[in-house]
Amino acid sequence: MTEPPPRGRPSPIERARGLRRTLDRWLLVAIDRATPSEQNRLFGLTLVVGAACGLAAVAFHLAIRLAEGAMLANALELRGPASLVAVVLTPALGALVAGIVLQRYAPDARGSGIPQVKWTYAARSGRLRLRDGVAKFFLSALQIGSGSSLGREGPTVQICAAVASALGRLFALSPSNRRRLIPVGAAAGIAAAFNAPIAAVTFVIEELVGGLDTTVLSGVVVAAALAAVVEHSILGEHPIFDVPGEYGMHHASSLVVFALLGLTAGLVGHLFTQGLLRLRGRFASQSFIPRWAQPAIGGLATGGVAALVLGAFQARGVAGGGYDTLTLGLHGDLPFKIMAVLGVAKFAATIFSYSSGGAGGIFAPSLFVGAMLGGLFALVDRHALGHADAQTGAFALVGMGAFFAAVIRAPITSILIIFEMTGSYRLVLPLMVASALAYRTARHFHPTPIYEALLEQDGRHVPESARSAQVLATMKVADVVVRDVVTIDATSTVDAALRVAEACSFSSFPVVRDGVLAGVLTEARLRRLVAEGAGANPVSDHARVREYLRAGQSLHDALKTMNRLGVRHLSVVDDTQHRHLLGILAMSDVVQVLLRAEQADGPSSVGTPLPLSRPDRA
């Protein structure tokens, strides 16, 4: 039995923490000397994030390729009944392992990753756990490599956003600047995953930021370009899909068929979204199958569908990412019957793989289903309009973009990403028409985009209704303030305060003297003070009272103050006593209030709500 360390001697954990603080202090001193201002540090870190995320995305791509070669490819290479059994069991076993690890160690690594990043950017000041990003890397590679019908692009966004968040904390950036790094990391991940830096910028603006925010745009552009350069340097400068250069719209009348393709893609995209949300809700609401085993059910269903298609039609592509089969479809090398079968099978397999709670995205499966759907419309063009030269691959290419627009609800990105992934610009008009119609059709049937609908199922929502404005105007800060907060006594030393901060998940802490607010200090500021040699100083020497909220203010006024200061939370003091601290008001707490108010008017989500995981107030 191991003997306890002698009295007065630090334990191994304490020694490790001390070593980390020493290294951290040296790093911060070096950073301060090289970049004396916060803005210079932010720009330098933007470059670091772009390069690091490019490397992470490439490593993730290669990890999936390695896992596919070790698992799914071996299953497919077997002969006779053994191959079919292996195709059924391999995705189930991979998903089972992923489910166990997700349940025990990293529940936030489930799903695509984009909803988590979107929610973090909207309400949590940019704090993403690196542990979840690491888990996403390995578990998504395991599931996709073993045959689950999931994509690598969404996980890449979460992985890279987690890397950006971790680097922001390491470099002790302020919470507002750490938040700005979230879309920077996401754009770098998309750029490297798709080899599409321009589409990465538009996707982040359309889906993550939700508008043209000039404070983050320059960093997003720089990081996306740098990540693409890294990806090109390692994997080559070729597009993801090599399509024939002669593709184009050779007959003006074919535009009618492309428009019909857009309408159909919108309808099928709506059915895909509803099927995924409803099955996901059913998995969440039942108690017979443990949560850790549910991904295995999805993997088993995916393997069964893949084995059925393989045995009956000798066709691959249902299991795993399916990029090789998708390339055949874009070249027009798949028979129409096989395209129809693969489209339906991939549709069902993706719903099962994602809804059961594994780790993987829906980008690649959406492109696959869209391409198979689009290729079938070459038949319509040939028989209805008599165009014997109708190109199956051209229709598949347009269908890919249209279905992406219908499911992901990012119409500009859907157009640009097809251009960059294929290097072909000759189908610009039909692609624009089909994508716009697919987007409008899907939006008509269900206005809520899929990532927001997934957040709503999880009990997370960023409200935008008129009801929200009424709530903000009528409710007071005192109705929402969180009173149970971690504070720092003004007489504490900076070293002691940093130990308190490091033991918590928050980033900012009110400094109080006999219950009276004396200022606010962030973990990043405390770390910099220690690095500057001020660890023995009392925190009262460095805490300053900038602005605070009063309990009687409306939530509308409180949010205006937060937006003006560029912060996500503020201290709240009593109206009747001079700066007596009541607690903290965080943007995420206001979001929860608005969510409850909107739910009181009627549920807006689809399926059964999943358990709500309260976000960090900081």
FENURWO-V825570 format. One record per pair of residues at least 6 apart in sequence whose ideal C-beta (glycine too) atoms are under 8 Angstrom apart, sorted by the first residue. I is the first residue (numbers start at 1). J is the second residue. Records with the same first field share a line. If there is no record, write none. Layout:
I->J / J
//
This chain:
5->11 / 12
10->18
17->502
21->498 / 530
24->170 / 527 / 531
25->527 / 530 / 531
26->531
27->170 / 171 / 531
28->171 / 172 / 527 / 528 / 531
29->531 / 532
31->41 / 171 / 172
32->528 / 531 / 532
34->44
35->41 / 44
38->173 / 174 / 177
41->171 / 173
42->173 / 177 / 180 / 181 / 219
43->219
45->167 / 168 / 171 / 173 / 181
46->181 / 184 / 219 / 222 / 223
47->222 / 223 / 226
48->167
49->160 / 163 / 164 / 167 / 181 / 184 / 185 / 188 / 223
50->184 / 188 / 222 / 223 / 224 / 225 / 226 / 227 / 230
51->226 / 227 / 230
52->163 / 167
53->159 / 160 / 163 / 164 / 185 / 188 / 189 / 192 / 223 / 227
54->188 / 191 / 192 / 226 / 227 / 228 / 229 / 230 / 231
55->230
56->137 / 156 / 159 / 160 / 163 / 189 / 192
57->156 / 159 / 160 / 188 / 189 / 192 / 193 / 227 / 231
58->192 / 230 / 231 / 234 / 235
59->137
60->137 / 140 / 141 / 152 / 155 / 156 / 159 / 193
61->152 / 192 / 193 / 235
63->137 / 138 / 141 / 145
64->140 / 141 / 144 / 145 / 152 / 321
66->141 / 145
67->141 / 142 / 144 / 145 / 146
68->144 / 145 / 320 / 321
69->145
70->145
71->90 / 94 / 145 / 146 / 147
72->90 / 91 / 145 / 146 / 147 / 319 / 320
74->86
75->83 / 86 / 87 / 90 / 147
76->83 / 86 / 87 / 310 / 316
77->83
78->86
83->310
84->307 / 310 / 311
85->307
87->147 / 303 / 306 / 307 / 310 / 319
88->300 / 303 / 304 / 306 / 307
89->300 / 303
90->146 / 147 / 303 / 319
91->143 / 146 / 147 / 148 / 299 / 300 / 302 / 303 / 306 / 319 / 353
92->296 / 297 / 299 / 300 / 303
93->146 / 296 / 299
94->142 / 143 / 145 / 146 / 147 / 148 / 299
95->143 / 146 / 148 / 295 / 296 / 298 / 299 / 300 / 353 / 356 / 358
96->293 / 295 / 296 / 299
97->142
98->139 / 142 / 143 / 295 / 358 / 359
99->291 / 292 / 293 / 294 / 295 / 296 / 357 / 358
100->292
101->135 / 139
102->109 / 110 / 135 / 139 / 292 / 295 / 357 / 358 / 359
103->290 / 291 / 292
104->292
105->131 / 135
106->131 / 132 / 135 / 136 / 139
107->613
108->116 / 129 / 132 / 613
109->132 / 133 / 135 / 136 / 139 / 158 / 359
110->357 / 358 / 359
111->154 / 354 / 357 / 358 / 359 / 360 / 361 / 454
112->154 / 155 / 157 / 158 / 354 / 360 / 361 / 362 / 451 / 454
113->136 / 154 / 155 / 156 / 157 / 158 / 159 / 161 / 361
114->154 / 157 / 158 / 207 / 208 / 361 / 451
115->451 / 452 / 454 / 455 / 458 / 460
116->128 / 132 / 158
117->128 / 157 / 158 / 161 / 182 / 186 / 208
118->207 / 208 / 451 / 452 / 455
119->455 / 460 / 462 / 615
120->126 / 127 / 128 / 161 / 165 / 182 / 615
121->179 / 182 / 183 / 208 / 209
122->462 / 591
123->460 / 462 / 568 / 587 / 588 / 591 / 615
124->568 / 588 / 615 / 616 / 618
125->175 / 176 / 178 / 179 / 507 / 568 / 569 / 587 / 616 / 618
126->165 / 168 / 175 / 178 / 179 / 180 / 181 / 182
127->165 / 169 / 175 / 178 / 505 / 507 / 616 / 618
128->158 / 161 / 162 / 164 / 165 / 166 / 182
129->162 / 165
130->162 / 163 / 165 / 166
132->158 / 162
133->158 / 159 / 160 / 161 / 162 / 163 / 166
134->162
135->359
136->155 / 158 / 159 / 162 / 359
137->155 / 159
139->358 / 359
140->150 / 152 / 155 / 359 / 360 / 361
143->150 / 295 / 299 / 353 / 358 / 359 / 360
144->150 / 151 / 152 / 320 / 321 / 360
145->320
146->299
147->299 / 302 / 303 / 306 / 319 / 320
148->295 / 298 / 299 / 302 / 319 / 320 / 353 / 358 / 360
149->302 / 318 / 319 / 320 / 322 / 346 / 349 / 350 / 352 / 353 / 354 / 365
150->321 / 350 / 353 / 354 / 358 / 359 / 360 / 361 / 362 / 364 / 365
151->321 / 360 / 361 / 362 / 363 / 364 / 365 / 366
152->193 / 321 / 360 / 361 / 363 / 364
153->190 / 193 / 194 / 361 / 363 / 364
154->360 / 361 / 362 / 363
155->359 / 360 / 361
156->189 / 190 / 192 / 193
157->186 / 189 / 190
159->189
160->185 / 186 / 188 / 189 / 192 / 227
161->182 / 185 / 186 / 189
162->185
163->185
164->181 / 182 / 184 / 185 / 186 / 188
165->178 / 181 / 182 / 185
167->181
168->177 / 178 / 181
169->178 / 523 / 524
172->523 / 524 / 525 / 527 / 528
173->181 / 524
174->522 / 524
175->507 / 508 / 522 / 524 / 567 / 568 / 618
176->566 / 567 / 568
178->507
179->568
180->215 / 216 / 219
181->219
182->208
183->204 / 208 / 209 / 216 / 219 / 220
184->216 / 219 / 220 / 223
185->223
186->204 / 208
187->200 / 201 / 203 / 204 / 220 / 221 / 223 / 224 / 227
188->200 / 223 / 224 / 226 / 227
189->200 / 227
190->196 / 199 / 200 / 203 / 204 / 224
191->197 / 200 / 223 / 224 / 225 / 227 / 228 / 231
192->227 / 228 / 230 / 231
194->200 / 240 / 417 / 420 / 421
195->228 / 231 / 232 / 235 / 239 / 240 / 420 / 421
196->228 / 416 / 417 / 420 / 421
197->224 / 225 / 227 / 228 / 420
198->224 / 416 / 420
199->413 / 416 / 417 / 419 / 420
200->220 / 224 / 227 / 228
201->217 / 220 / 221 / 224
202->410 / 412 / 413 / 416
203->410 / 413 / 417
204->220
205->211 / 212 / 213 / 217 / 220
206->410 / 412 / 413
207->408 / 409 / 410 / 413 / 449 / 451
209->216
239->420 / 421 / 422 / 423
240->323 / 421 / 422
241->326 / 327 / 330 / 421 / 422
242->327 / 422 / 423
243->330 / 331 / 393 / 397 / 422 / 423 / 424
244->331 / 391 / 393
245->424 / 426
246->391
247->391 / 393 / 394 / 397 / 424 / 426 / 427
248->394 / 426 / 427
249->255 / 258 / 394 / 426 / 427 / 429 / 430
250->387 / 389 / 391
251->381 / 385 / 387
253->385 / 387
254->381 / 385 / 387 / 390 / 430
255->429 / 430 / 433
256->385
257->377 / 380 / 381 / 384 / 385 / 395
258->377 / 395 / 398 / 430 / 433 / 434
259->433 / 434 / 437
260->377 / 380
261->373 / 374 / 377 / 395 / 398 / 399 / 402 / 434
262->402 / 433 / 434 / 435 / 436 / 437 / 438 / 441
263->437 / 438 / 441
264->373 / 377
265->370 / 373 / 374 / 399 / 402 / 403 / 405 / 406 / 434 / 437 / 438 / 441
266->402 / 406 / 437 / 438 / 439 / 440 / 441 / 442 / 444 / 445
267->441 / 442 / 445
268->347 / 369 / 373 / 403 / 406
269->366 / 403 / 405 / 406 / 407 / 438 / 441 / 442
270->406 / 441 / 442 / 445 / 446
272->347 / 350 / 351 / 366 / 369 / 406 / 407
273->407 / 442 / 446 / 450 / 453
274->446 / 606
275->351
276->350 / 351 / 354 / 355 / 362 / 450
277->355 / 450 / 453 / 454 / 457 / 606 / 607
278->606 / 607
279->351 / 352 / 355
280->354 / 355 / 357 / 454 / 457 / 607 / 610
281->457 / 606 / 607 / 608 / 609 / 610
282->355 / 607 / 608
283->289 / 294 / 297 / 355 / 356 / 357
284->457 / 607 / 608 / 609 / 610 / 611
285->608
289->297
291->357
294->356 / 357
295->356 / 357 / 358
296->356
297->352 / 356
298->352 / 353 / 354 / 355 / 356 / 357 / 358
299->353 / 356 / 358
301->348 / 349 / 352 / 353 / 356
302->318 / 319 / 349 / 352 / 353
303->319
305->318 / 345 / 348 / 349 / 352
306->316 / 318 / 319 / 345 / 349
308->345
309->315 / 318 / 341 / 342 / 345
310->316 / 318
313->337 / 338 / 341
315->325 / 338 / 341 / 342
316->322 / 324 / 325
317->324 / 325 / 326 / 342 / 346 / 368
318->342 / 345 / 346 / 349
319->349
321->364
322->346 / 364 / 365 / 368
323->364
325->334 / 342 / 368
326->367 / 368 / 371
328->334
329->339 / 342 / 371 / 372 / 375 / 392 / 393 / 396
330->371 / 393 / 396 / 397 / 400 / 422
331->393
332->375 / 378 / 391 / 392 / 393 / 396
334->342 / 375 / 392
336->375 / 376 / 378 / 379 / 392
339->372 / 375 / 376 / 396
340->372 / 376
342->368 / 372
343->368 / 369 / 372 / 373 / 376
346->365 / 368 / 369 / 372
347->369
349->365
350->362 / 365 / 366 / 369
353->360
354->360 / 362
362->407 / 408 / 450
363->404 / 408
366->403 / 404 / 407 / 408
367->400 / 403 / 404
369->403
370->399 / 400 / 401 / 402 / 403 / 404
371->396 / 397 / 399 / 400
372->396 / 399
373->399 / 403
374->395 / 396 / 397 / 398 / 399 / 400 / 402 / 403
375->392 / 393 / 395 / 396 / 399
376->395
377->395 / 399
378->390 / 391 / 392 / 394 / 395 / 396
381->387 / 390 / 395
382->388 / 390
394->427
397->418 / 422 / 424 / 427 / 431
398->427 / 430 / 431 / 434
399->434
400->418
401->414 / 415 / 417 / 418 / 431 / 434 / 435
402->414 / 431 / 434 / 435 / 437 / 438
403->438
404->410 / 413 / 414 / 417 / 418 / 435
405->411 / 414 / 415 / 435 / 436 / 438 / 439 / 442
406->438 / 439 / 441 / 442
407->442 / 450
408->414 / 449 / 450 / 451
409->439 / 442 / 443 / 449 / 450
411->435 / 436 / 439
414->435 / 439
415->428 / 431 / 432 / 435
418->424 / 431
419->425 / 428
446->453 / 606
448->456 / 604 / 605 / 606
452->461 / 462
453->605 / 606
455->461 / 462
456->604 / 605 / 606 / 609
457->605 / 606 / 607 / 608 / 609 / 610
458->609 / 610 / 611 / 612 / 613
459->595 / 609 / 610 / 611 / 612 / 613
460->591 / 595 / 612 / 615
461->591 / 594 / 595 / 598 / 604 / 605
462->591
463->591 / 594 / 595 / 597 / 598
465->598
467->597 / 598 / 601
468->594 / 597 / 598
469->556
471->555 / 593 / 594 / 597
472->554 / 555 / 556 / 559 / 590 / 594
473->554 / 555 / 556
474->554
475->554 / 555 / 593
476->551 / 552 / 553 / 554 / 555
477->549 / 550 / 551 / 552 / 553 / 554 / 555 / 558 / 572 / 585
478->551 / 552 / 572 / 582
479->555 / 593
480->555 / 585 / 589 / 590 / 593
481->551 / 572 / 582 / 583 / 584 / 585 / 589
482->583 / 584 / 585 / 586 / 589 / 617
483->582 / 583
484->583
485->510 / 583 / 584 / 617
486->500 / 504 / 506 / 509
487->509 / 510 / 511 / 512 / 581
488->497 / 500 / 501 / 509 / 510 / 511 / 512 / 521 / 539
489->511 / 512 / 513 / 539
490->511 / 512 / 513 / 518 / 538 / 539 / 540 / 543
491->513 / 538 / 539 / 540
492->500 / 538 / 539
493->535 / 536 / 537 / 538 / 539
494->526 / 529 / 530 / 534 / 535 / 536 / 537 / 538 / 539 / 542
495->530 / 535 / 536
497->509 / 521 / 526 / 539
498->523 / 526 / 527 / 530 / 535
500->509
501->509 / 523 / 526
502->523
505->616 / 618
506->523 / 616 / 617 / 618
507->522 / 523 / 524 / 618
508->520 / 521 / 522 / 523 / 569 / 618
509->520 / 521 / 522 / 523
510->517 / 519 / 520 / 571 / 581 / 584
511->517 / 518 / 519 / 520 / 521 / 539 / 540 / 543
512->518 / 581
513->540
515->580 / 581
516->578 / 579 / 580 / 581
517->545 / 548 / 571 / 573 / 579 / 580 / 581
518->540 / 543 / 545
519->540 / 542 / 543 / 544 / 545 / 546
520->543 / 544 / 545 / 546 / 571
521->539 / 542 / 543
525->542
526->539
529->535 / 537 / 542
534->541 / 542
545->579
546->565
547->561 / 565 / 570
548->570 / 571 / 572 / 573 / 579
549->558 / 561 / 570 / 571 / 572 / 573 / 585
550->572 / 573 / 574 / 575
551->572 / 573 / 574 / 575 / 582
552->575
555->590 / 593
558->570 / 585 / 590
559->587 / 590
561->570
562->568 / 569 / 570 / 587
568->586 / 587 / 588 / 618
569->584 / 585 / 586 / 587 / 617 / 618
570->584 / 585
571->581 / 583 / 584
572->581 / 582 / 583 / 584 / 585
573->579 / 580 / 581 / 582
574->580 / 581 / 582
584->617
586->617 / 618
588->615 / 616 / 617
589->617
592->614
598->604
//
